Structure formats: C-alpha cells, structure tokens
Amino acid sequence: MGRLDKPAHYPYTAANQVGDLDAVIEHLQPGSVVLVAHDASGPPAINWALEHPQRVAALVLLNTYYCNMPGLRSPEAIWLFSTPAVRWVARPVSRLFGYLVFRRMFQWQVSRFFRDPAVRTEFLPLLYQQFDTKPTAHEAFFALNQDLPATIRAGDAAVPRLQRFTRPVRIVFGAADPYLNPRVARRFHELLPTSELRLLPDARHYVQMDEPAEVARLILTIPERPSG
C-alpha cells in the first residue's frame, strides 16, 4: 500500500482489487498485458484474467494461492488475522504499545520469507514502511486478512473457469516456501491446462528476491501463445 491514500471506509477485498486492477489497465490502455501475481495479488490477477482472457498475453504466478489446495498453509501471522473469532483477539493485541507487538510479529514472520540474510536485512525494513507511514496500512492489512476465507471460497467456485483458461501461464515458485509450497504450485499446474511449472530450489516465499535474474528471465521469455 505504501504512501497511497487509505480511505477509512474503502472495501479492502480481493474482489474490489479486481476493480482497482481494471481501472489501472483501462487508464493506461496497454493493449494485451502480462500479469505477474505474487501472494495476495494472485486472486485479483487471476480473476481479472478469467474475465478478460482476450486481453491477457500471459499470466505469471509467483508463490501465490487461489482456492483450497493440497498443502496450502497460511503463515502464522495471516492465520491470526484471517481466522474468525481468533482475529477479534489478535487485532487489539497487535495494537498494544503503538503496534509494537505487530512490528515484532511482522519481523519474525516476514524474515522467514527470505533465503539470503543480506537481502532480508535490506528489504525487511522497506516492507514494514507501509505500516510506519501515515496513513498506516494496518487497517487495510486487517481487512484483507478478514476477507481471505471468502476469497478462497470464491476461488473454489471458480475452479471450472480455471480449467477452461487457455492463455499462456507460467508458474514460478520458490520450492523452499513452507506455506505456498510445491504442492500448491503443482495444483495450479493441474488446474491450468496451458501452464508451465518451474520450481526454483532453495528459493523461499519471495522467489523474485531470492532468484531475481531467473525470475526475470522466466517472465521475459514466456511464450506469446500456448505450445501445441
């Protein structure tokens, strides 16, 4: 979210983010697009692609999710803020001492997403800036987590549409991510008929930071149309 405006009553949901993405594409008018989705941007990007397949040159999925999948596991911090009942306790606790508890939890959780200590040291503070700046991203983060179960259920309902999607898809996952893991990647590969699967050994959740050159190569070399 960075330093963007964060209206208090804005609906921070995956479904609404589809509209945000559509507004950006309509404004820029780029013609066909290559959508690169990571983590929580997966459902909005996939849903936009399903609605506008003729405008999708390709879809690239980096350690993301969409529906209930074998092996899918929520990070502990995400589980706290997405699970009904639990989240109503987790929110006020996270605000203690000026969000000190939240900061410590964020640092513990997100530090596990990087493979290389030097990259972790550089980028972890940058990722946390969105919570330190004003307006803060805390409430947007809480709302998107609250929306997660509904997003997964919507993905389950849309599985038949995934199976009919025929644009080129490249699935690039860090194989050492314990949450959005190789089993999730393989399920995407099963559901998307034109997909290619690339598992990068030792790369974790932020596969684009652990293996930037290889991820860039795989994005730039994706075929314009499915093979075969």
Backbone bond lengths (Angstrom), bond angles and torsions (degrees), N, CA, C in turn:
res aa  C-N    CA-C-N  psi(-1)  N-CA   C-N-CA  omega(-1)  CA-C   N-CA-C  phi
1 M - - - 1.459 - - 1.522 112.85 -
2 G 1.336 116.75 -29.62 1.456 120.35 176.38 1.516 113.20 56.04
3 R 1.332 117.06 -137.42 1.462 122.27 -177.94 1.530 112.16 -96.52
4 L 1.327 117.94 13.44 1.449 120.71 179.13 1.517 110.74 -63.36
5 D 1.344 115.40 157.08 1.460 119.54 173.01 1.520 109.64 -59.76
6 K 1.326 115.56 146.86 1.468 120.89 179.07 1.529 108.18 -134.08
7 P 1.323 117.19 78.78 1.469 120.09 -177.87 1.528 111.10 -55.49
8 A 1.315 116.16 139.92 1.468 121.27 -173.74 1.518 112.49 -61.13
9 H 1.317 118.75 -34.69 1.462 121.03 -174.77 1.528 112.33 -107.49
10 Y 1.312 117.05 17.99 1.466 120.42 177.47 1.524 109.24 -71.02
11 P 1.352 118.68 135.90 1.471 120.43 -178.66 1.533 111.44 -80.02
12 Y 1.301 117.40 97.80 1.463 121.96 -179.77 1.523 109.02 -82.09
13 T 1.331 115.37 86.15 1.454 122.42 179.33 1.521 109.22 -133.65
14 A 1.325 115.64 159.58 1.466 119.54 176.82 1.522 110.56 -62.80
15 A 1.338 116.80 -38.77 1.462 119.72 179.88 1.521 110.98 -62.68
16 N 1.329 117.28 -40.41 1.455 119.20 179.83 1.527 111.83 -70.31
17 Q 1.329 116.79 -28.86 1.459 119.69 177.65 1.531 111.81 -67.58
18 V 1.330 117.07 -25.81 1.464 119.15 172.86 1.524 109.48 -60.29
19 G 1.332 115.85 -42.61 1.458 119.63 177.34 1.512 112.39 -64.94
20 D 1.340 117.51 -38.04 1.466 120.79 176.66 1.526 110.25 -60.87
21 L 1.342 115.60 -46.76 1.464 120.25 179.92 1.525 110.62 -61.76
22 D 1.308 116.68 -43.23 1.458 120.54 179.46 1.522 111.07 -61.87
23 A 1.349 117.34 -39.87 1.459 120.87 179.90 1.526 111.40 -63.44
24 V 1.339 116.47 -40.79 1.467 120.16 178.72 1.527 110.75 -64.60
25 I 1.329 116.55 -45.46 1.465 120.11 -178.02 1.524 110.36 -66.34
26 E 1.324 116.51 -40.57 1.463 119.38 178.16 1.522 111.09 -63.82
27 H 1.315 117.73 -36.80 1.457 120.77 179.61 1.522 111.66 -69.62
28 L 1.332 117.40 -42.48 1.464 121.03 -176.10 1.517 112.51 -80.58
29 Q 1.341 117.60 -26.21 1.464 122.59 -179.39 1.541 111.95 49.41
30 P 1.327 117.77 58.34 1.468 118.99 -176.56 1.517 114.72 -82.44
31 G 1.319 119.17 -0.20 1.455 120.45 -171.22 1.516 108.40 80.32
32 S 1.318 116.73 -135.10 1.461 118.61 177.57 1.528 109.69 -75.99
33 V 1.334 115.92 152.46 1.453 120.62 -174.19 1.529 110.33 -128.87
34 V 1.332 114.62 150.63 1.458 122.04 168.06 1.520 106.19 -104.38
35 L 1.307 116.39 113.21 1.465 121.23 -179.25 1.523 109.04 -92.86
36 V 1.333 116.54 125.18 1.461 122.32 178.01 1.525 106.78 -114.21
37 A 1.327 116.64 115.01 1.459 121.90 -174.03 1.513 110.47 -116.38
38 H 1.338 115.60 135.27 1.467 121.72 176.20 1.521 108.66 -131.25
39 D 1.325 116.21 135.59 1.468 122.86 173.93 1.525 110.62 54.88
40 A 1.347 117.91 -123.90 1.463 121.09 -171.76 1.519 113.55 -68.67
41 S 1.325 118.50 -12.51 1.464 119.27 176.49 1.523 111.78 -80.72
42 G 1.341 117.75 -5.08 1.460 120.52 -179.72 1.519 113.53 -60.57
43 P 1.339 119.47 -57.05 1.465 119.08 -179.24 1.530 114.61 -57.66
44 P 1.348 120.54 -45.98 1.467 117.84 177.76 1.527 113.23 -62.37
45 A 1.336 117.19 -42.15 1.463 119.47 -179.04 1.526 111.20 -65.89
46 I 1.323 116.43 -43.95 1.469 119.69 179.75 1.522 110.60 -63.94
47 N 1.325 116.92 -43.86 1.460 118.98 -179.00 1.522 111.77 -65.29
48 W 1.335 117.51 -38.06 1.468 118.71 176.31 1.528 109.87 -63.70
49 A 1.329 116.70 -41.06 1.461 120.68 179.11 1.528 111.49 -62.78
50 L 1.334 117.08 -39.51 1.464 120.08 178.76 1.523 111.57 -66.15
51 E 1.346 116.18 -32.25 1.464 120.39 179.55 1.525 112.35 -79.37
52 H 1.338 117.21 -25.52 1.465 120.95 -174.12 1.535 111.10 -132.86
53 P 1.322 119.00 54.32 1.472 119.78 -175.34 1.519 113.51 -60.04
54 Q 1.338 117.51 -31.22 1.454 120.95 -178.68 1.523 112.18 -68.35
55 R 1.338 117.64 -17.36 1.458 121.55 -178.91 1.530 112.04 -101.43
56 V 1.321 117.33 1.62 1.461 121.93 -176.77 1.527 109.53 -99.88
57 A 1.331 116.23 112.81 1.460 119.87 173.51 1.519 110.19 -72.83
58 A 1.334 116.41 -38.07 1.460 121.26 178.80 1.518 108.89 -168.16
59 L 1.323 114.83 160.57 1.456 122.87 177.78 1.522 107.75 -126.37
60 V 1.336 116.57 128.48 1.464 121.95 179.07 1.524 107.47 -118.87
61 L 1.325 115.81 126.94 1.467 121.32 -177.73 1.521 109.32 -114.43
62 L 1.340 116.23 118.98 1.463 122.95 179.60 1.522 109.30 -112.59
63 N 1.304 118.82 110.60 1.470 123.24 175.36 1.527 111.62 36.39
64 T 1.308 114.79 69.12 1.454 121.25 -177.57 1.521 109.55 -131.44
65 Y 1.328 116.91 -169.80 1.463 122.49 -177.53 1.514 108.09 -147.79
66 Y 1.345 115.77 171.27 1.462 118.96 177.37 1.520 112.03 -152.67
67 C 1.324 116.62 -45.07 1.456 121.74 -176.12 1.529 107.87 -141.85
68 N 1.323 116.97 -175.97 1.455 119.32 173.97 1.525 109.30 -65.04
69 M 1.328 116.03 126.71 1.453 121.24 -175.79 1.522 109.42 -137.58
70 P 1.323 118.21 148.76 1.467 120.04 175.86 1.524 110.83 -57.71
71 G 1.314 116.18 131.21 1.460 120.54 177.00 1.502 115.05 85.83
72 L 1.334 117.99 -9.72 1.466 120.38 -179.06 1.528 110.07 -62.58
73 R 1.325 115.77 127.38 1.458 121.14 -176.84 1.523 109.04 -138.06
74 S 1.307 117.02 126.05 1.461 120.45 178.78 1.525 110.09 -74.93
75 P 1.334 118.24 136.10 1.468 119.49 169.77 1.524 109.78 -55.52
76 E 1.312 116.06 150.21 1.456 119.97 -174.22 1.528 112.73 -56.16
77 A 1.330 116.93 -41.98 1.463 120.11 -179.58 1.524 111.54 -66.31
78 I 1.325 117.15 -36.68 1.458 120.61 178.15 1.531 109.78 -69.18
79 W 1.321 116.90 -40.30 1.460 120.63 178.24 1.524 111.05 -58.41
80 L 1.333 116.32 -41.00 1.460 120.34 -179.11 1.524 112.32 -59.00
81 F 1.344 116.06 -39.79 1.459 119.79 -173.26 1.525 113.63 -98.27
82 S 1.342 117.88 -1.12 1.460 120.31 179.63 1.522 112.82 -112.06
83 T 1.316 117.96 -17.40 1.458 121.39 -176.08 1.532 110.64 -83.29
84 P 1.333 118.20 124.09 1.470 119.65 177.71 1.527 111.07 -54.26
85 A 1.287 116.13 147.12 1.476 125.03 -177.69 1.522 110.61 76.13
86 V 1.312 117.87 -54.31 1.467 120.54 -178.90 1.528 110.64 -62.03
87 R 1.329 116.56 -40.77 1.467 119.17 -175.41 1.522 112.49 -65.14
88 W 1.339 117.43 -27.94 1.467 119.31 -179.25 1.531 111.29 -70.99
89 V 1.310 117.39 -22.12 1.461 121.53 172.60 1.517 110.66 -87.12
90 A 1.340 116.43 -40.95 1.461 121.35 -175.12 1.523 112.10 -64.12
91 R 1.325 117.53 -36.90 1.469 119.90 -177.95 1.527 112.80 -61.44
92 P 1.327 118.97 -56.07 1.476 117.71 -179.30 1.520 112.66 -64.41
93 V 1.331 117.53 -35.18 1.468 119.17 178.03 1.520 110.26 -63.40
94 S 1.336 116.90 -40.38 1.468 120.26 -178.26 1.521 112.13 -64.17
95 R 1.343 117.59 -23.26 1.464 121.39 -177.64 1.528 113.03 -83.76
96 L 1.318 117.61 -7.11 1.462 120.67 -176.28 1.519 111.40 -57.58
97 F 1.332 115.70 139.94 1.463 122.84 175.25 1.524 111.57 55.71
98 G 1.335 115.66 45.95 1.461 119.30 177.23 1.514 112.99 65.13
99 Y 1.311 116.06 43.46 1.464 123.44 178.64 1.528 112.68 66.49
100 L 1.327 117.98 21.50 1.462 120.55 177.26 1.528 111.02 -61.33
101 V 1.346 116.41 -41.27 1.465 119.73 179.04 1.523 110.34 -62.63
102 F 1.338 116.23 -42.91 1.467 120.26 178.81 1.528 110.34 -61.66
103 R 1.327 117.19 -43.94 1.468 120.89 -179.27 1.530 110.86 -59.11
104 R 1.325 116.56 -45.89 1.466 119.82 -179.32 1.526 110.96 -64.45
105 M 1.321 116.02 -40.91 1.461 119.84 179.24 1.526 110.78 -65.53
106 F 1.331 116.36 -43.18 1.467 120.98 178.41 1.525 110.45 -60.01
107 Q 1.310 116.99 -47.32 1.458 120.64 -178.34 1.522 111.17 -62.34
108 W 1.345 116.86 -41.18 1.459 119.61 179.09 1.519 110.95 -65.39
109 Q 1.349 116.42 -45.64 1.458 120.01 -175.68 1.516 112.18 -69.52
110 V 1.319 116.96 -52.27 1.456 120.60 -172.32 1.529 111.30 -71.86
111 S 1.326 117.64 -27.94 1.469 118.51 177.37 1.522 111.30 -61.12
112 R 1.331 117.78 -24.42 1.464 121.61 179.52 1.523 112.13 -77.55
113 F 1.331 116.89 -10.26 1.460 120.67 -177.07 1.529 113.00 -84.19
114 F 1.329 117.44 -10.44 1.464 122.01 -178.08 1.524 110.32 -106.72
115 R 1.302 116.39 147.34 1.464 121.19 175.26 1.515 111.88 -87.84
116 D 1.339 117.08 -44.49 1.462 121.76 -169.27 1.532 110.61 -96.75
117 P 1.327 118.00 126.39 1.474 120.71 -178.55 1.517 113.45 -57.72
118 A 1.330 117.94 -38.41 1.468 119.68 -178.62 1.520 111.48 -65.76
119 V 1.331 116.86 -40.38 1.463 121.09 178.32 1.528 109.78 -67.22
120 R 1.320 116.49 -41.35 1.467 121.16 177.77 1.523 110.59 -59.47
121 T 1.308 116.97 -45.74 1.462 121.16 -177.93 1.525 111.26 -63.07
122 E 1.321 116.88 -35.60 1.470 120.48 -178.89 1.526 112.24 -76.69
123 F 1.330 116.63 -43.58 1.462 119.08 -168.19 1.520 114.61 -94.35
124 L 1.318 119.03 -25.01 1.460 119.64 -178.82 1.525 112.11 -58.37
125 P 1.349 120.05 -46.41 1.475 119.19 176.44 1.522 112.87 -62.90
126 L 1.335 117.34 -34.09 1.466 119.91 179.33 1.522 111.05 -66.83
127 L 1.326 116.72 -38.94 1.453 119.75 179.11 1.525 111.68 -67.70
128 Y 1.324 116.41 -31.32 1.462 118.99 -179.11 1.531 112.64 -78.76
129 Q 1.311 118.01 -14.74 1.466 120.60 -177.32 1.520 112.98 -55.81
130 Q 1.350 117.34 -32.38 1.466 119.62 -178.17 1.534 112.01 -63.86
131 F 1.343 116.70 -20.98 1.457 119.97 177.95 1.530 112.12 -91.86
132 D 1.323 117.12 -20.32 1.461 121.41 178.64 1.523 112.98 -88.42
133 T 1.335 116.83 -26.59 1.461 120.32 -178.29 1.527 110.45 -77.73
134 K 1.307 115.88 163.26 1.459 122.29 177.36 1.523 109.06 -114.38
135 P 1.348 117.56 130.94 1.458 126.47 -1.07 1.528 112.00 -72.54
136 T 1.314 116.69 145.52 1.451 121.71 -176.34 1.529 111.89 -74.20
137 A 1.321 115.86 155.87 1.463 121.73 178.60 1.521 113.01 -90.65
138 H 1.340 118.06 4.39 1.464 119.71 -175.45 1.533 112.46 -56.34
139 E 1.333 116.75 -51.55 1.461 118.78 -174.91 1.529 111.44 -67.27
140 A 1.328 117.29 -35.34 1.470 119.98 175.64 1.521 110.30 -63.73
141 F 1.323 116.20 -41.31 1.466 121.15 178.54 1.527 110.64 -62.64
142 F 1.332 116.69 -45.72 1.465 120.20 179.52 1.532 110.41 -61.77
143 A 1.327 116.96 -42.57 1.463 120.49 -176.85 1.520 111.50 -66.27
144 L 1.324 117.80 -42.04 1.460 120.19 179.41 1.520 111.19 -65.40
145 N 1.332 116.57 -35.30 1.459 118.92 176.34 1.526 111.47 -68.84
146 Q 1.308 116.64 -39.39 1.465 119.67 176.54 1.520 111.05 -61.14
147 D 1.320 117.00 -32.23 1.464 122.13 -178.89 1.530 112.84 -78.81
148 L 1.333 117.94 -11.03 1.463 120.99 -172.12 1.528 113.59 -58.48
149 P 1.341 120.65 -48.77 1.475 118.37 179.66 1.520 113.19 -57.55
150 A 1.342 117.56 -41.03 1.463 120.44 178.88 1.523 110.87 -66.09
151 T 1.334 116.52 -36.26 1.463 120.49 178.21 1.523 110.78 -63.18
152 I 1.325 116.79 -43.01 1.466 120.73 179.18 1.528 110.48 -64.94
153 R 1.325 117.47 -42.12 1.471 119.99 178.30 1.528 111.14 -62.18
154 A 1.329 116.61 -40.88 1.462 120.17 177.47 1.520 110.74 -63.41
155 G 1.335 116.68 -37.64 1.454 120.13 176.32 1.517 112.32 -63.31
156 D 1.331 116.56 -39.71 1.463 119.84 176.96 1.531 110.64 -58.46
157 A 1.322 116.19 -42.66 1.462 120.36 -178.76 1.526 112.14 -67.88
158 A 1.332 116.41 -25.20 1.470 120.58 -175.87 1.532 112.81 -93.74
159 V 1.330 118.59 3.06 1.465 120.54 -178.02 1.530 112.60 -54.32
160 P 1.342 120.15 -42.36 1.471 118.33 178.13 1.530 113.31 -58.83
161 R 1.319 117.17 -32.47 1.466 119.82 178.22 1.521 110.48 -70.79
162 L 1.329 117.52 -36.77 1.464 119.95 174.71 1.515 110.26 -57.91
163 Q 1.302 116.60 -42.58 1.456 121.36 -175.87 1.519 112.86 -69.29
164 R 1.341 116.77 -15.66 1.463 121.24 177.33 1.518 113.10 -100.86
165 F 1.330 117.62 -1.22 1.469 121.47 -177.04 1.532 109.09 -76.33
166 T 1.328 117.32 125.80 1.469 120.95 -171.56 1.526 114.26 -116.43
167 R 1.319 118.06 5.82 1.458 119.18 177.08 1.531 109.31 -77.39
168 P 1.350 118.04 159.93 1.473 119.66 -179.99 1.525 111.55 -62.57
169 V 1.325 116.09 137.32 1.462 122.41 178.89 1.522 108.39 -133.90
170 R 1.308 116.29 132.24 1.465 120.84 173.65 1.528 107.92 -121.89
171 I 1.313 115.84 123.37 1.458 123.22 -179.63 1.521 107.80 -101.94
172 V 1.331 116.86 116.93 1.466 122.25 -176.93 1.523 107.57 -124.11
173 F 1.308 116.29 106.88 1.467 120.52 -176.26 1.518 110.60 -120.34
174 G 1.344 115.53 139.56 1.451 120.11 166.23 1.518 108.55 -70.71
175 A 1.321 117.12 119.94 1.464 120.87 -172.11 1.520 112.93 -72.56
176 A 1.336 118.22 -14.82 1.463 121.17 -178.27 1.525 112.83 -96.32
177 D 1.320 118.11 8.95 1.461 121.81 174.73 1.526 107.91 -75.04
178 P 1.342 119.62 116.85 1.466 119.86 -178.24 1.524 113.34 -77.14
179 Y 1.314 117.70 -11.70 1.461 121.59 -175.00 1.529 110.90 -99.40
180 L 1.320 116.60 -67.37 1.465 122.05 174.52 1.521 105.86 -93.97
181 N 1.311 115.56 82.73 1.456 124.01 -161.00 1.523 112.22 -103.98
182 P 1.329 118.61 -179.05 1.468 120.67 -178.38 1.522 114.82 -57.18
183 R 1.330 118.56 -29.69 1.461 119.33 177.41 1.528 110.94 -65.68
184 V 1.325 116.60 -37.11 1.458 120.56 175.53 1.521 110.15 -65.60
185 A 1.324 116.36 -44.07 1.467 120.75 179.19 1.529 111.50 -59.99
186 R 1.317 116.11 -42.82 1.475 119.67 -179.32 1.528 111.26 -67.05
187 R 1.330 116.71 -33.72 1.463 118.79 176.93 1.517 111.07 -67.69
188 F 1.326 118.21 -40.86 1.465 120.48 172.43 1.524 109.93 -55.33
189 H 1.321 116.24 -45.07 1.458 121.61 -178.39 1.527 111.16 -61.27
190 E 1.323 117.26 -37.51 1.463 120.97 177.94 1.521 111.60 -68.81
191 L 1.335 116.36 -36.99 1.460 120.51 -174.16 1.515 113.43 -80.53
192 L 1.333 117.79 -27.96 1.467 121.59 -175.29 1.524 108.80 -103.92
193 P 1.316 118.56 107.94 1.472 121.44 -168.58 1.522 115.35 -65.43
194 T 1.328 118.25 -24.35 1.468 119.98 -177.97 1.526 112.13 -104.53
195 S 1.323 117.01 16.81 1.465 119.74 -172.23 1.523 112.87 -84.19
196 E 1.333 114.39 152.59 1.462 123.96 169.19 1.525 107.15 -114.43
197 L 1.319 116.55 141.20 1.453 121.20 -178.08 1.518 110.51 -113.04
198 R 1.329 116.58 127.24 1.458 122.60 175.84 1.534 108.43 -128.39
199 L 1.318 116.30 113.34 1.466 122.16 175.12 1.515 108.61 -100.99
200 L 1.330 116.98 123.95 1.457 121.37 -178.15 1.531 109.09 -98.84
201 P 1.332 117.44 110.70 1.463 120.73 -176.20 1.532 111.58 -58.87
202 D 1.322 115.63 141.82 1.465 124.00 175.07 1.523 113.78 74.11
203 A 1.320 119.75 -17.00 1.461 120.67 176.95 1.522 108.83 -73.03
204 R 1.322 116.18 144.12 1.455 121.32 -177.63 1.531 110.81 -103.21
205 H 1.323 115.93 -149.19 1.461 120.56 -173.12 1.527 111.93 -62.20
206 Y 1.329 116.95 -45.15 1.468 119.72 177.61 1.523 108.74 -85.75
207 V 1.318 115.32 70.43 1.466 121.01 -176.40 1.526 110.83 -60.38
208 Q 1.335 117.42 -32.08 1.460 121.26 -179.13 1.520 111.99 -71.15
209 M 1.338 117.59 -18.41 1.458 120.92 176.10 1.520 111.38 -97.05
210 D 1.317 117.18 -31.89 1.462 120.04 178.00 1.524 111.92 -74.05
211 E 1.338 116.96 -36.39 1.468 121.46 -178.85 1.533 109.70 -132.55
212 P 1.335 118.37 63.43 1.467 119.84 -172.54 1.526 114.33 -62.61
213 A 1.329 117.77 -41.42 1.462 120.07 -177.86 1.520 111.11 -65.85
214 E 1.333 117.02 -42.65 1.463 119.77 -178.56 1.520 111.57 -70.75
215 V 1.331 117.17 -39.26 1.463 119.46 177.50 1.528 110.44 -64.42
216 A 1.323 117.40 -41.95 1.466 120.57 177.62 1.525 110.57 -61.70
217 R 1.324 116.86 -42.44 1.471 120.35 179.06 1.522 110.90 -61.64
218 L 1.323 117.04 -42.66 1.461 120.70 -178.08 1.521 111.84 -68.94
219 I 1.331 117.28 -32.17 1.464 119.56 175.32 1.523 110.51 -70.34
220 L 1.316 116.96 -45.25 1.465 121.10 -173.71 1.527 113.29 -73.53
221 T 1.334 117.02 -19.87 1.472 119.52 -176.88 1.503 113.19 -106.33
222 I 1.322 118.04 10.38 1.462 119.20 179.41 1.518 109.17 -64.35
223 P 1.328 118.22 134.53 1.475 120.22 -177.89 1.513 112.02 -64.08
224 E 1.314 115.62 151.13 1.465 120.08 -179.34 1.512 112.42 -72.07
225 R 1.313 117.97 -24.48 1.459 121.47 177.48 1.508 108.85 -143.55
226 P 1.318 117.77 156.47 1.448 120.26 -179.07 1.512 112.39 -57.79
227 S 1.322 116.59 145.79 1.467 120.49 175.07 1.510 110.30 -75.19
228 G 1.315 116.58 158.40 1.438 120.27 177.27 1.522 112.71 92.07
